[in-house]
Amino acid sequence: MENIRRLCESCMETHEVQVVSREEQNIFNGQTVTYEAVYYHCENTDEYYADETMLAENDVAMKNAYRKAKGLLTTDEIIAVRKKYNISQNSLCIVLGWGEKTIHRYEGHQVQDYAHDSILRKINDDPEWFLALLEKARPSLSPNIYSKCRSAGEALYTSWNTDGFIENQPGKAQIMSLVCSHKGVKNNTPASFYYQGKEEERLSALRNLMDTMSISLRQAMEALKIPSSEYEKYAAVM
């Protein structure tokens, strides 16, 4: 908590107002989330209020709480993925083949879908794949941008190999087995990342149902109307 001298919008007098953090609860996309919101507090009126900057920050805080509840990257984590490759928002969109404002929105007020989240996690964990995408996008990037991003990617790739990172992280092989069970889908293709997001979303929904409702996996699959022909493959993963 800190004090700032400013024109108070509550009592309309210039004096020191407190900047305070309050725990709030809200519902976003049907999910109840708890988060820390920031406000000004006027001692003259004993009222809390927020300016436009605070409202924007509180909105991001609420959506980050939602992201965490749904197993998605937070805005700070998305920013960290981008910065590790020394790449701008617009240039990363070019590399990934997304709309030019997509990363800007994901680093702010818009919650990413599971498919895009999976792709961001993939480039975070796999610098070799990022370098392959960067090479494909080279004609659309300036030489300077390409060079600095490649240098960052190569440094990460060297560290990735030296430290012995394993591509098949816990759970990844099982998830990819679900992805490749879809007819005509091959690994490391745009379609595979789309289905990876969908399968991770379904697995998360199954776990949430089992935990919150204290029901079996079969009951959770029935509740989500998963075809009985697919029960065995989810049982193998869960």
C-alpha positions as CSV (number, residue, x, y, z in Angstrom):
1,M,0.0,0.0,0.0
2,E,1.3,3.5,-0.9
3,N,0.0,7.1,-0.7
4,I,-0.1,9.4,-3.8
5,R,-1.0,13.0,-3.8
6,R,-3.5,13.6,-6.5
7,L,-6.9,15.1,-7.4
8,C,-9.3,12.7,-5.7
9,E,-12.1,11.7,-8.0
10,S,-14.2,10.7,-5.0
11,C,-14.2,14.0,-3.0
12,M,-12.9,16.2,-5.8
13,E,-10.1,17.6,-3.6
14,T,-6.3,17.4,-3.9
15,H,-4.9,15.3,-1.1
16,E,-3.0,12.0,-0.5
17,V,-5.0,8.9,-1.4
18,Q,-4.1,5.4,-0.7
19,V,-3.4,2.8,-3.4
20,V,-4.7,-0.5,-2.0
21,S,-5.0,-4.1,-3.1
22,R,-8.2,-5.9,-2.5
23,E,-9.1,-9.5,-3.0
24,E,-12.1,-9.8,-5.3
25,Q,-14.2,-12.6,-6.8
26,N,-15.9,-12.6,-10.1
27,I,-17.3,-14.9,-12.8
28,F,-15.7,-15.0,-16.2
29,N,-16.8,-17.4,-18.9
30,G,-18.8,-19.3,-16.3
31,Q,-15.7,-19.8,-14.1
32,T,-15.6,-18.2,-10.6
33,V,-12.1,-16.6,-10.1
34,T,-10.5,-14.9,-7.2
35,Y,-7.8,-12.2,-7.8
36,E,-6.1,-9.1,-6.4
37,A,-7.5,-5.8,-7.7
38,V,-6.0,-2.4,-7.1
39,Y,-7.9,0.7,-6.2
40,Y,-7.6,4.2,-4.8
41,H,-9.1,4.8,-1.4
42,C,-10.3,8.2,-0.3
43,E,-10.3,8.6,3.5
44,N,-12.6,11.6,3.3
45,T,-15.5,9.7,1.7
46,D,-14.2,6.1,2.7
47,E,-14.8,5.1,-1.0
48,Y,-12.8,3.0,-3.3
49,Y,-12.4,3.9,-7.0
50,A,-10.2,3.2,-10.0
51,D,-8.9,5.1,-12.9
52,E,-8.7,3.8,-16.4
53,T,-5.2,2.3,-15.9
54,M,-6.3,0.4,-12.8
55,L,-9.5,-0.8,-14.5
56,A,-7.4,-2.3,-17.3
57,E,-4.9,-3.9,-14.9
58,N,-7.8,-5.3,-12.8
59,D,-9.3,-6.8,-15.9
60,V,-6.0,-8.5,-16.8
61,A,-5.7,-9.8,-13.2
62,M,-9.1,-11.3,-13.4
63,K,-8.4,-13.0,-16.8
64,N,-5.1,-14.2,-15.5
65,A,-6.8,-15.9,-12.6
66,Y,-9.1,-17.5,-15.2
67,R,-6.2,-18.6,-17.3
68,K,-4.6,-20.3,-14.3
69,A,-7.8,-22.0,-13.4
70,K,-8.0,-23.4,-17.0
71,G,-4.3,-24.3,-17.3
72,L,-3.5,-21.6,-19.8
73,L,-0.4,-19.3,-20.0
74,T,-0.8,-16.0,-18.2
75,T,0.0,-12.7,-19.9
76,D,3.3,-12.5,-18.1
77,E,4.2,-16.1,-19.3
78,I,3.3,-15.2,-22.9
79,I,5.5,-12.1,-22.7
80,A,8.3,-14.2,-21.3
81,V,8.0,-16.7,-24.2
82,R,8.2,-13.9,-26.7
83,K,11.1,-12.1,-24.9
84,K,13.2,-15.2,-24.7
85,Y,13.4,-15.2,-28.5
86,N,14.0,-11.4,-28.6
87,I,11.0,-10.9,-30.9
88,S,8.3,-8.3,-31.1
89,Q,4.6,-8.9,-30.9
90,N,4.1,-8.3,-34.6
91,S,7.1,-10.3,-35.7
92,L,6.0,-13.3,-33.6
93,C,2.6,-13.1,-35.3
94,I,4.3,-13.3,-38.6
95,V,6.4,-16.3,-37.6
96,L,3.3,-18.1,-36.3
97,G,1.1,-17.1,-39.2
98,W,-1.4,-15.3,-36.9
99,G,-3.2,-12.0,-37.3
100,E,-0.9,-9.0,-36.6
101,K,-2.6,-8.0,-33.3
102,T,-3.1,-11.5,-31.9
103,I,-0.1,-11.5,-29.5
104,H,-0.9,-7.9,-28.5
105,R,-4.3,-9.1,-27.4
106,Y,-3.1,-12.2,-25.7
107,E,-0.6,-10.2,-23.7
108,G,-3.5,-8.0,-22.5
109,H,-7.3,-8.4,-22.3
110,Q,-8.0,-11.4,-24.6
111,V,-7.8,-14.9,-23.3
112,Q,-6.2,-17.3,-25.8
113,D,-7.8,-20.5,-26.9
114,Y,-6.3,-23.9,-26.1
115,A,-5.0,-24.4,-29.7
116,H,-3.0,-21.2,-29.7
117,D,-1.9,-21.8,-26.1
118,S,-0.5,-25.2,-27.2
119,I,1.5,-23.5,-30.0
120,L,3.0,-20.9,-27.6
121,R,4.0,-23.7,-25.2
122,K,5.5,-25.6,-28.0
123,I,7.8,-22.8,-29.1
124,N,8.6,-22.1,-25.4
125,D,9.8,-25.7,-24.9
126,D,11.2,-26.4,-28.4
127,P,13.6,-23.8,-29.8
128,E,14.4,-26.1,-32.7
129,W,10.8,-25.8,-33.9
130,F,10.8,-22.0,-33.4
131,L,13.9,-21.8,-35.6
132,A,12.1,-23.9,-38.3
133,L,9.2,-21.5,-38.2
134,L,11.5,-18.5,-38.3
135,E,13.2,-19.8,-41.4
136,K,9.9,-20.2,-43.2
137,A,8.9,-16.7,-42.2
138,R,12.3,-15.2,-43.2
139,P,11.1,-13.5,-46.5
140,S,8.5,-11.6,-44.4
141,L,10.9,-10.3,-41.8
142,S,13.6,-7.6,-42.0
143,P,17.2,-8.9,-42.1
144,N,17.9,-7.3,-38.7
145,I,14.8,-8.9,-37.0
146,Y,15.6,-12.3,-38.5
147,S,19.2,-12.1,-37.4
148,K,18.5,-11.2,-33.8
149,C,15.7,-13.7,-33.4
150,R,17.8,-16.5,-34.9
151,S,20.7,-15.7,-32.6
152,A,18.4,-15.9,-29.6
153,G,16.8,-19.1,-30.9
154,E,20.2,-20.7,-31.6
155,A,21.5,-19.8,-28.1
156,L,18.4,-21.5,-26.6
157,Y,18.8,-24.5,-28.8
158,T,22.4,-25.0,-27.7
159,S,21.4,-24.7,-24.1
160,W,18.4,-27.0,-24.7
161,N,20.7,-29.7,-26.1
162,T,23.5,-29.2,-23.6
163,D,21.2,-29.5,-20.6
164,G,19.7,-32.6,-22.0
165,F,16.1,-31.5,-22.2
166,I,13.8,-34.3,-23.3
167,E,11.2,-33.6,-25.9
168,N,8.8,-36.2,-24.6
169,Q,7.9,-34.4,-21.3
170,P,5.6,-36.1,-18.9
171,G,2.1,-36.5,-20.4
172,K,3.2,-35.2,-23.9
173,A,3.4,-38.6,-25.5
174,Q,0.0,-39.6,-24.2
175,I,-1.5,-36.4,-25.4
176,M,0.0,-36.8,-28.9
177,S,-1.3,-40.3,-29.1
178,L,-4.8,-38.8,-28.7
179,V,-4.0,-36.2,-31.3
180,C,-2.8,-38.7,-33.8
181,S,-5.9,-40.9,-33.2
182,H,-7.8,-38.3,-35.4
183,K,-8.0,-39.5,-38.9
184,G,-5.4,-38.0,-41.2
185,V,-3.6,-35.9,-38.5
186,K,0.2,-36.1,-38.4
187,N,2.5,-34.8,-35.7
188,N,4.0,-31.3,-35.9
189,T,1.4,-30.0,-38.4
190,P,-1.0,-27.1,-37.9
191,A,-3.8,-29.6,-37.6
192,S,-2.0,-31.5,-34.8
193,F,-1.6,-28.4,-32.7
194,Y,-5.3,-27.6,-33.2
195,Y,-6.2,-31.1,-31.9
196,Q,-3.6,-30.9,-29.2
197,G,-5.4,-27.9,-27.8
198,K,-8.8,-29.6,-28.1
199,E,-7.5,-32.8,-26.4
200,E,-5.8,-30.8,-23.5
201,E,-9.1,-28.9,-23.1
202,R,-11.1,-32.2,-22.9
203,L,-8.6,-33.8,-20.4
204,S,-8.8,-30.7,-18.2
205,A,-12.6,-30.8,-18.3
206,L,-12.5,-34.5,-17.4
207,R,-10.2,-33.9,-14.4
208,N,-12.2,-30.9,-13.2
209,L,-15.4,-33.0,-13.3
210,M,-13.8,-35.9,-11.5
211,D,-12.4,-33.6,-8.8
212,T,-15.3,-31.3,-8.2
213,M,-18.1,-33.9,-8.5
214,S,-16.2,-36.8,-7.0
215,I,-17.2,-39.1,-9.9
216,S,-15.4,-41.8,-11.9
217,L,-13.7,-41.2,-15.2
218,R,-16.4,-43.2,-17.0
219,Q,-19.1,-41.0,-15.4
220,A,-17.2,-37.8,-16.4
221,M,-16.9,-39.1,-20.0
222,E,-20.6,-39.8,-20.0
223,A,-21.3,-36.3,-18.7
224,L,-19.2,-34.8,-21.5
225,K,-21.0,-37.0,-24.0
226,I,-17.8,-38.6,-25.2
227,P,-18.5,-41.5,-27.5
228,S,-18.2,-44.9,-25.8
229,S,-15.8,-45.9,-28.6
230,E,-13.3,-43.4,-27.3
231,Y,-13.5,-44.4,-23.6
232,E,-10.5,-46.7,-23.8
233,K,-8.1,-44.2,-25.2
234,Y,-8.9,-41.6,-22.5
235,A,-8.7,-44.3,-19.8
236,A,-5.1,-45.0,-21.0
237,V,-4.1,-41.4,-20.7
238,M,-5.9,-40.6,-17.4
